[in-house]
Amino acid sequence: MTRFGGPEVLEVVEDRLPEPRYDEVRVRVLAAGVSFGDVLMRAGALPESPKPPFTPGYDIAGVVDKLGEGVASPALGQMVVAFPKDLGGYAEFVCVPAPLLVPVPDTLAPAATAAAALNYFVAYQMLHRIAKVQAGQRILVHGAAGGVGTALLELGALAGLEVYGTASKSKHDLVTQLGAVPIDYREEDFVAAVRRRPAGARRDGKRTRGGVHAAFDAIGGTNFWRSYRSLAPGGRLVAYGVSRSIKNARRNRAVAVSSFLLVKLLGAAPAGRRAFFYTADSLSKRHPQSYREDLAAVVDLLKQEKIAPVVAKSLPLEEAAQAHELLEGSSVRGKIVLVCAEP
């Protein structure tokens, strides 16, 4: 993409084959995930959006094609998953620092691996490192039929949680299939819906008021406040995006800034509840080992068939613009994957 804008700014170009530098590995990309973060990056709606021209794409699954100087592993031909340091996943080849590569068994399908990589990694970190959920607790997931949403539902069920998910009525069957209780955000007040449920018994035998122990919200705006109100005492709001700040490929900076400020304000409120804005980069800075540990944990769950990513659609790399159109139209269930090369 040579400029910020709508899906039409995504163009297919041919370039020279990249050469890995010291401590880098060239990966032949088999599949690349498409996320809403890509849409925000394309629109220039994220503070960390690089200056065009650049190639988007946060997550890839592929095979090691060439080792740079100083790299001993992984071996040539090894299947790997990674989040390229400087984006670039929408490509046939990309060079990635060797420490960012996590080995993947050859038995796993590249599309399923790419579908799991970023979404389940983000969901895993938010559940276990930020919300720190425990079996038997209750959580609320917004956008429950989307990529990260379905990952949260599946990992939540695996952790023994009671899960509620907001989604349009047409997607309730998927939410139910993944073990969650669907809430129609267009017709129901999700705050009232979750607070009707008792949160549990106190030591004195009395019931605590209803609510969820954690809420996961990438919508932003006033939805952050409503998610915070849905929390039980001691609950945690985990914000991880501001989709409400994007309309017609344009960023409403006021909505974005006010959403960030609201989370900071709620995080400092002495109300027994907490609010956090999650990003993988900030967590990695505090816990450098978290990247490899958590991505490897997701790969292991995939290998054991304990998770089954919902692949909404697999499209050729050349149809990246269509993938963005589908994602922005909220017409997909699960994750869209770009097929960049044949295994």
N, C-alpha and C positions, 0 to 999 in steps of 0.2 A: 504494500500500500504506500502510495506516494503522498497522500494527504489524509486528514481526518474526514470522516463523513459516514454516509450510509454504506450498505453492502456493496454498492457499485464501485467503491474505491479499491476493492480487492481485485487485483489483476494477476494473471499467470505470466510469469517471466522465466526466461532461461538465463542461467548464469554459469560461471565457471565452478567446477567442483571444488568445494572448500577443502583446505588442507589443515589437518589438526596441528595446533601449536604444542608447545611443551605442556605435558600433563593433560592433554586433551585426547579425546577419542572421536573419530568420525563414525557416525551412526547412519546406516541406511534405514530411513524411516519407513516402517510398514503401515503404521496407523497413527493418526494424531487426533487428540480429543478436541472438541469444540465446546467452549464454555461461555457463560454469560460474561465472564471476565474478558474474553476475547472481544465481545461486542462493545463493552465499555472502553477497552483499550483502543479499538478501531475508531470509536467516536471521540477519542481524546478526553474521555470523562474521568479518567483516573489520574491522580497527581503524579504517579510513576510512569504514565504513558511516555514512551520515548518519542523523540522528534522524528517524523517521517523523513525519508522512507525507511520502513522496516518490515520484517516478516513476522506476523503474529503466530501464536501457538504456544501454550504453556506446557503441554504434556505430550510425550511421544512413547511409542513402543516400536522397537526395531532391533536390528542386529549390528554388532560391532563390525565395521568395514575396514577401519585402519587405525593403528595406534600411533599416537604422537610420541615424541622423544620423552623418555622418563616414565613411560607407562608400561607396566608389566602385565596388568590384568585390567579388565576381563579379556578373555581370549578372543581372537578373531572368530566371527561366526556366532558368538554367544548372543542370545536374545537378552535384551535389557529394556528397562523402563527408566525414564528420567524426566525431569523438568529442566529444560535448557536454561542456562543462566541468563541469557539475553534473548529470551523468546526464540522464535524461528522454527517452531514445530511444523508449520504448514509448508513442508519442503520434502524433497526426496532424500536429501542428505543434510545433516546438521552436525556441527562439531560441539561436543559437550565436555566440560571438565570431568576427568575420570572419577573423582569422588562423588559426583552426582548420579552415577549409574548404579542401578540395583539389578542384579541378575534375575532373570525370569526363566522358569522351566520351558523347554521347547514345546511341551504338551499344551501350553496355554495359547489360545487364539489371540492374535495381535489386536483385533478389534475389541474383544472383551477386556484385554489388558489395558488398552488405551482408555476404554470406557470407565474402568475402575480407578486408574491411576490418580488423577487429580481429585475427582469427586469424593472417592472413598478416603483418600489421604486427608482431605480437608475435614470430612465428616468425622473421621477417626480422631483427629487432633482436637476438634471442637468438643466432642463427647468426652474424651478421656483426659486431655491435658488442660482444657479450659473449664468445661462444666463439671468434670470429675464425677460423672454419674455413677450411681450404685444400683445394683439389681433391685427391682421393686419400685424404683422411682418413676415419676411421670414426666414426660417431655412434650413440648409443642413444637412442631416443625412447619414453617411456612413454605409455600411452593413445594408441597410434599410430592408432587408428581414430576418434578424436574430432576436434573442430574444430581445435584447435591442433596436435594430433598429425598429422592429414593434411596440414596446411600445412607442418609441419616435414619430412615425408616428401617432399612435392613440391619444396619449395625445396632440400632436401638433394640430391635427384637432379639438380636443375638446376645445383647448384654442383659436381657431379662427386664427391659423397661416397658412401661405402659405408654404407648405413643399415640399422640393426636396429630393429625396433619391437615392443614388447610389446602384446599384445591377446588377447582371448579367442579360442578356436579358431574360433568362428563368423564372426569378422571377419578371418581370415587372408587370405582371397581379396582383400579390399580393400587390405590392407597390401602384398601381393604385386603387385597391380595398380599401385600407386603406386611400385613399384621398390624396395621394402625387403624385408629378410629377416624374416619374422614369428617371434616367440617367444611361446609359450603361457605366460603368467605363472602360470597355475594348475598347470601340469604340469612346467615347466622352471625351472631355476635360471638366471636371466638373467646373473648374474655369471659362472658357469662357462661359459655359452654364448658370451659375447663374449670371455672370456679364453682360450678354446681357440684363437682366431685369433692368428697372429703379428702384431705391430704394425708390423714392417718391419725394414729392415736398418740397422745402425749404420755409422759411418764405418770401423770396424775390420773390417767384413764379417760380424760376428755378428748374429744375429737378436735383436731386443728382445722382451720378454715381451708377451703379448697384452693386449687391452683396447681401449677406445674413446678417441678423442681428446676427445670431449665427450658428456655425458649430460644429457638434458633431463627434469626430474622435477617434476611438479605433485602428487605423491601425498603426500610428507612422511613423518614418523615414521621408522621404521627403514629405509624404502625409500631415504631420502637417503643413509644410510650404505652401503647395498648398491650404490647407483648410484656413489658415490665409489669403492668397491672395484673397480668395473668399469672404472675409468679406467686408461689406459696412463700411463707416466711423462710428466709435463707436461700431462696432460689436465685438462679443466675440467668441473665439475659446475655446471649452471645450474638452480637451483630457481626455480619461478615460481608455486607454489601449495601448499596443504596440504589436499587433498581428504579425506585420512584424518581430519581433525579435525571433519568433519561427518557426523553420523549421525541419521537421522530428523529432519532440519531443526534439529538442535541442535548447538551448537559445543562441542567438547571443548577447552577453553582450554589444558589441560595439554599436549595433543598439539601444538597450534599453537605455543605458546611454546617447548616443547622442540625442535620442528623448526627454528624460527628460530635458536635458540641453537646447535643442531648445525651448521647451515650456517656460522655465524660461527666456530665452533670449527674446523671443517674448513678454512675459508678462511685461518685463521691457522696451520695445521699446516705445519711445515717438511718436507713430504714430496715436493716437486716437482709436486704436483697442487694445483689451486685449486678453490674453491667460491664461488659467487655466488648472491645472491637477487635476481632480476630483477624490477623494476617499471618500467613505461613512465614514470611520473612522476619517479622518481629519475634515470633515464637522461636525461630531458628537462632536468632541472635542471643536469646536468653538461654536456650537449650540446644547447643550445636549438634548434639547427637540425635535430636528428634527427627531430622529429615530422613536419615537412613533407617533408623529404628522403625518409624511409623510407616514408611513406604514399604519396607520389607515385611512388616506385619500385614499390610493390605495384600501384598503378593502371596503371602502364605495362606491367608484366608481364601484367596481366589484358587490357589492350588488345592486346598482341602475341600473346595466346592461348598464352603460355608456362606459364600456370597455369590450372587448371580447378577451382575450389572445389567440394567435395562438398557439395551442398545436401541434407541429410538429409530435411528436411520444410519446407514453407512453410505457415504457418497464419495465419488472420486475427488481427488485433490482439486481438480479443475473446477469443481462445483462448490467451492468454499463460500462464495457469495450466497448461493441458495441455502446453504447450511445456516448462515447468519440470518437470512430472511425467515426461515422456519423457527429459529430460536427466538427472534424478536417478536414473532407472531404468537408466541406461547401455544403453538399447535402441536408440540411434540411431548412425548412421555419418555423420560429418561435422558440418555446422552446421545448426541450426534457425534459420529466418528468419520473422519476423512481417511480414505484408503489411499496411501501415498505410493505403495509399491506392493507387488505380489511377494509372498513369503518365499 
